[in-house]
Amino acid sequence: MSKTPPQTSTGYARLLPWQARAVLGALVFVVGFGLWASPTPPPLCDVAEEGEKTGDVFLYMSEIKRIHAGENYYRVASEELVKQGYPTKSVFNWRTPLPMWLIGKMPEVMVGRLILIFAAAVMLLMAFEATAREQPNVYRLALPLVVISIGPLIPCFQGNVFVLTEVWSGVVMALSLCAYGVNRRFLGASMGIAALFLRELALPYCMLGLALAVWERRPKESLTWIIGLLGWSAFYALHYWKVSHLITADAHSHAQSWIRFGGTSFVLAVTQMNGWLVLLPVWVTVLYFAFAMLGFAGWNTAWGVRTGLTMCLYIVAFSIVGQEFNRYWGLLIAPLFCFGAVRAPASLIDLWRAARMPFVVRTSESILQIENS
């Protein structure tokens, strides 16, 4: 199996001084605009603890308990959605059966949590291996990546928050990207499709995966994506058909459309869905977002391009689509932010060196000498 050549520098090292200074100026602008334009993110109204008997966590746990008792998922969903005051007129308000059905069919709810934790552990191991292949000094990137990635995985352990479909799909989507990082393309495509079956919000990632497979002229990988997307289309069509027979005449919908153009405010609210960030002031999230995107932009490997394009795709999408209470959608991409954030220091050093700022050059060279010693 071929390995990616070790990465010794970022893409910023090739910039001309004026280009590097322009990027630094853009970074300052992004941080400043984020601090100025973003209000305090909305409350976590849909990620409430189950004891409060409200929100998606309580809804899903109610469904899981009834499925475990032998009831049909769609009948349970129709009754619980109405009972708990959810709008049911739009099919998009009805979650597809996974993972509620899967957890409900297990002997104990704890088994579902253990499966999710196992998937998260595999993802971390693959992330470590893929990062170590690019940067052999594991103390520089691989180990820090594992540490900061624990934050987005806290929902796997926090109460019953693990039942949220975004948590499952986010872990599996990150696993898919890590599989590409270790050159396991079939596994990467398969996990991408699995993430889609868990939550339809993974569709942009799958479409990007197919586009890259076609662009790179990989027929077997392209066929895997195509078959998976066709299978999911049939699965969702069946879901649509079943839900359409359960929507009553008096069903209501959300007062506002999902097309909200939330822009900076919603993007930062989504970014904050991280166990390390959710308890900190919003300005920390602004810095985290800006430097993570800086890290993605300087990550000049095939794996880095794929991950960076994925993040850009979702940032653009979430700046357009999503209501205030959809903040928890950030659980889907929270693990991916870590891959850019961990590369931010090296990117910033290369960027400043390329800008030819004398003091910064001397300082960065000293830091690199210490790391290499």
C-alpha positions in Angstrom: 0.0 0.0 0.0 1.4 3.4 -1.0 1.9 6.1 1.5 1.6 9.8 1.2 5.1 11.5 1.2 5.7 13.3 4.5 4.6 16.9 4.6 7.3 19.3 5.7 5.7 22.6 4.9 2.4 24.1 4.1 1.1 25.7 0.9 1.9 29.1 2.3 5.6 28.6 2.1 5.4 29.1 -1.7 3.7 32.5 -1.5 5.4 35.7 -2.6 5.7 38.3 0.2 2.9 40.5 -1.1 0.6 37.4 -1.3 1.4 36.3 2.2 0.7 39.7 3.5 -2.6 39.8 1.7 -3.5 36.5 3.3 -2.5 37.8 6.8 -4.7 40.9 6.1 -7.6 38.6 5.1 -7.1 36.6 8.3 -7.3 39.8 10.4 -10.4 40.9 8.5 -12.1 37.6 9.1 -11.4 37.6 12.8 -12.4 41.2 13.1 -15.6 40.8 11.1 -16.5 37.7 13.1 -16.1 39.5 16.4 -18.1 42.5 15.2 -20.9 40.8 13.3 -21.7 37.7 15.4 -24.0 38.0 18.4 -24.1 35.4 21.2 -25.2 32.1 19.6 -28.8 31.0 20.3 -29.4 28.6 23.2 -29.2 24.8 22.7 -32.9 24.5 22.7 -32.9 21.2 20.7 -30.0 19.5 22.5 -31.7 19.6 25.9 -31.0 17.0 28.5 -33.5 14.2 28.5 -34.6 15.0 32.1 -36.1 18.2 30.8 -38.6 16.3 28.7 -38.1 18.6 25.7 -35.9 18.7 22.6 -34.6 16.2 20.1 -32.8 14.1 22.7 -36.0 13.5 24.7 -37.9 12.8 21.4 -35.4 10.2 20.2 -35.2 8.5 23.5 -39.0 8.3 23.7 -39.0 6.7 20.2 -36.1 4.3 21.1 -37.9 3.1 24.2 -41.1 2.3 22.3 -39.2 0.6 19.5 -37.4 -1.5 22.1 -40.9 -2.5 23.4 -41.8 -3.8 19.9 -43.6 -0.9 18.3 -43.2 0.2 14.7 -40.8 3.2 14.1 -43.1 5.2 11.8 -46.2 4.8 14.1 -44.0 5.8 17.1 -42.6 8.8 15.2 -45.9 10.1 14.1 -47.4 9.9 17.6 -44.3 11.4 19.4 -43.8 14.2 17.0 -47.4 15.4 17.5 -47.4 14.7 21.2 -44.2 16.8 21.7 -45.4 19.7 19.5 -43.1 19.2 16.5 -44.3 20.4 13.1 -45.1 17.4 10.9 -46.3 18.9 7.6 -43.0 18.7 5.9 -41.3 15.3 5.3 -38.0 17.0 6.2 -39.2 17.2 9.8 -39.3 13.4 10.0 -36.0 11.7 10.6 -35.2 8.5 8.7 -35.3 5.4 10.9 -31.5 5.1 11.6 -30.0 5.2 14.2 -33.2 5.2 16.4 -34.4 1.9 15.0 -31.0 0.4 15.3 -30.6 1.4 19.0 -34.2 0.4 19.8 -33.6 -3.1 18.4 -30.6 -3.7 20.6 -30.8 -5.5 24.0 -29.8 -2.3 25.8 -29.4 1.3 24.9 -25.9 1.2 26.2 -25.0 -1.2 23.3 -25.7 1.6 20.9 -23.5 4.0 22.7 -20.7 1.4 22.7 -21.0 1.0 19.0 -20.7 4.7 18.5 -17.7 5.0 20.9 -16.0 2.1 19.0 -16.5 4.0 15.7 -15.1 7.2 17.2 -12.1 5.3 18.6 -11.4 3.8 15.1 -11.7 7.2 13.6 -9.2 8.6 16.1 -6.7 5.8 15.4 -7.0 6.3 11.6 -6.7 10.1 12.0 -3.5 9.5 14.0 -2.1 7.1 11.4 -3.0 9.4 8.4 -1.5 12.4 10.1 1.6 10.6 11.1 2.1 9.6 7.5 2.1 13.2 6.4 4.1 14.5 9.4 6.4 11.8 11.0 6.9 13.9 14.1 3.8 12.7 15.8 4.2 15.2 18.7 3.8 18.0 16.2 0.4 17.1 14.7 -0.9 13.5 15.3 -1.0 13.6 19.1 -2.4 17.2 19.3 -5.1 16.2 16.8 -6.2 13.3 18.9 -6.4 15.5 22.0 -8.4 18.3 20.4 -10.7 15.8 18.7 -11.9 14.6 22.0 -14.0 17.8 22.3 -16.3 17.1 19.4 -16.7 13.5 20.6 -17.9 14.4 24.1 -21.6 14.0 23.0 -20.8 10.3 22.7 -20.5 10.2 26.5 -22.7 13.1 27.7 -26.1 11.8 28.9 -28.2 10.6 26.1 -27.0 13.2 23.6 -25.4 10.3 21.7 -28.8 9.4 20.2 -28.7 12.6 18.0 -28.4 11.5 14.3 -25.9 14.3 13.7 -23.5 12.8 16.2 -23.6 9.4 14.5 -23.4 10.8 11.0 -20.6 13.2 12.0 -18.4 10.4 13.5 -19.0 8.1 10.5 -18.3 11.0 8.0 -15.0 11.8 9.8 -14.2 8.1 9.7 -14.8 8.2 5.9 -12.3 11.1 5.5 -9.7 9.4 7.7 -10.1 6.2 5.5 -9.1 8.4 2.6 -6.1 9.6 4.6 -4.8 6.1 4.9 -5.6 5.3 1.2 -8.6 3.0 2.0 -10.8 4.4 -0.7 -13.5 1.7 -0.8 -13.8 2.0 3.0 -14.0 5.8 2.7 -16.8 5.7 0.1 -18.7 3.1 2.1 -18.5 5.0 5.3 -19.6 8.2 3.4 -22.7 6.4 2.2 -23.3 5.0 5.7 -23.2 8.6 7.1 -25.8 9.5 4.5 -28.1 6.7 5.6 -27.7 8.0 9.2 -28.5 11.6 8.3 -29.3 13.2 5.0 -27.2 16.2 5.8 -24.2 14.1 4.7 -25.5 14.3 1.1 -23.2 17.2 0.1 -20.2 15.2 1.3 -21.2 12.2 -0.8 -21.8 14.3 -3.9 -18.3 15.8 -3.4 -16.9 12.3 -3.0 -18.5 11.2 -6.2 -17.3 14.3 -8.1 -13.7 13.8 -6.9 -13.8 10.1 -7.8 -14.9 11.0 -11.4 -12.4 13.9 -11.6 -9.5 11.6 -10.6 -10.8 8.9 -13.0 -11.3 6.1 -10.4 -14.1 4.0 -11.9 -14.4 1.5 -9.0 -14.7 4.2 -6.4 -17.1 6.1 -8.7 -19.2 3.0 -9.0 -19.2 2.6 -5.2 -20.5 6.1 -4.7 -23.1 5.7 -7.5 -24.5 2.5 -6.2 -24.6 3.9 -2.6 -26.4 7.0 -3.7 -28.9 5.0 -5.7 -29.5 2.8 -2.7 -30.0 5.8 -0.5 -32.4 7.4 -3.0 -34.6 4.3 -2.9 -34.3 4.3 0.9 -35.4 7.9 1.1 -38.2 7.5 -1.4 -39.6 4.7 0.7 -39.3 6.9 3.8 -41.1 9.7 1.9 -43.9 7.4 0.9 -44.4 6.1 4.4 -44.3 9.6 5.9 -46.7 11.0 3.3 -49.4 8.6 4.6 -48.9 9.8 8.2 -49.2 13.5 7.6 -52.6 14.7 8.8 -54.7 17.5 7.4 -54.2 19.6 10.5 -50.4 19.2 10.5 -48.5 22.4 10.8 -45.0 23.5 9.6 -42.3 25.9 10.7 -43.3 29.6 10.5 -40.0 30.3 8.6 -38.2 28.6 5.8 -34.9 26.7 6.3 -33.4 29.1 3.7 -32.4 31.8 6.3 -29.1 33.2 5.1 -27.8 33.2 8.7 -24.3 34.0 7.5 -21.6 34.6 10.0 -23.9 34.3 13.1 -25.2 30.8 12.2 -21.8 29.6 10.9 -20.2 30.5 14.3 -23.1 29.0 16.2 -22.6 25.7 14.2 -18.8 25.9 14.8 -19.3 26.2 18.6 -20.9 22.7 18.7 -17.7 21.4 20.3 -17.3 20.2 23.8 -14.2 22.5 24.2 -15.9 25.5 22.8 -19.5 25.4 23.9 -18.6 26.6 27.4 -16.2 29.4 26.3 -17.0 32.9 25.1 -17.9 33.3 21.4 -14.7 35.2 20.6 -12.8 31.9 21.2 -15.0 30.3 18.6 -14.3 33.1 16.1 -10.5 32.6 16.5 -10.9 28.8 16.3 -12.9 29.1 13.1 -10.6 31.5 11.4 -7.4 29.6 12.3 -9.0 26.2 11.4 -9.9 27.6 7.9 -6.3 28.9 7.6 -5.0 25.5 8.4 -7.2 23.9 5.7 -6.1 26.4 3.1 -2.5 25.6 3.8 -2.9 21.8 3.8 -1.4 20.9 0.4 -2.0 17.1 0.1 -4.7 15.1 -1.6 -6.2 14.3 1.8 -6.0 17.9 2.8 -7.7 19.1 -0.3 -10.6 16.6 0.1 -11.1 17.6 3.8 -10.8 21.3 3.0 -13.3 21.2 0.2 -15.7 19.3 2.5 -15.4 22.0 5.1 -15.8 24.8 2.6 -18.9 23.1 1.1 -20.6 22.9 4.5 -19.6 26.4 5.6 -21.2 27.8 2.5 -24.3 25.6 2.9 -24.8 26.5 6.6 -24.4 30.2 5.8 -27.5 29.9 3.6 -29.6 27.0 5.1 -30.6 26.6 8.8 -32.8 28.2 11.4 -31.5 29.3 14.8 -32.6 26.1 16.5 -30.6 24.1 13.9 -27.4 25.0 15.6 -26.9 21.4 16.6 -26.2 20.6 12.9 -22.6 21.6 13.8 -22.2 18.2 15.5 -22.0 16.8 11.9 -18.8 18.7 11.1 -17.3 19.4 14.5 -14.8 16.5 14.2 -13.6 17.9 10.9 -12.7 21.3 12.2 -9.9 19.7 14.3 -8.0 18.7 11.2 -7.6 22.3 10.2 -7.1 23.7 13.6 -4.2 21.5 14.4 -2.4 22.7 11.3 -3.0 26.3 12.0 0.3 27.0 13.9 2.5 25.6 11.1 0.4 27.5 8.5 0.8 30.7 10.4 4.6 30.3 10.8 5.0 29.5 7.0 2.7 32.5 6.2 4.7 34.9 8.3 8.0 33.6 7.0 6.7 34.0 3.4 5.7 37.6 4.3 9.4 38.2 5.2 8.8 39.9 8.5 12.3 39.8 10.0 11.3 39.4 13.7 8.8 36.7 12.8 11.3 34.8 10.6 13.9 34.7 13.4 11.3 33.5 15.9 9.7 30.9 13.6 13.2 29.5 12.7 14.0 29.2 16.4 10.7 27.3 17.0 11.4 24.9 14.1 14.9 24.2 15.4 13.5 23.4 18.9 10.9 21.0 17.3 13.5 19.2 15.2 16.0 18.8 18.1 
